[in-house]
Amino acid sequence: MTATKVSVSVRALLARVNRKLAHEYLVLKRCKSDSRWYNELGDFYAVSISRNHIDAQHVELEKWAKELGVLKPYEKLAD
């Protein structure tokens, strides 16, 4: 029997990550592909709320979610 994984939408996963990062005063934001900053920031980037500074660029949402423990082993990011 094969194990099927439950799909989690990008929006739901982003909300989970942001709830977890709120304790560190960080926010993960999504950059639109037509933005002039897209090449520099990537799809997702992290902003420090307390310092008003970009902490991370080109963030892989699924990887960060797994590292933070908000994406369970039986879940996957929806396409």
PyMOL commands that set and color helices and strands:
alter all, ss='L'
color gray80, all
select helices_A, chain A and resi 10-24+38-41+61-68
alter helices_A, ss='H'
color red, helices_A
select strands_A, chain A and resi 6-8+26-30+44-48+53-56+75-77
alter strands_A, ss='S'
color yellow, strands_A
deselect
rebuild
show_as cartoon
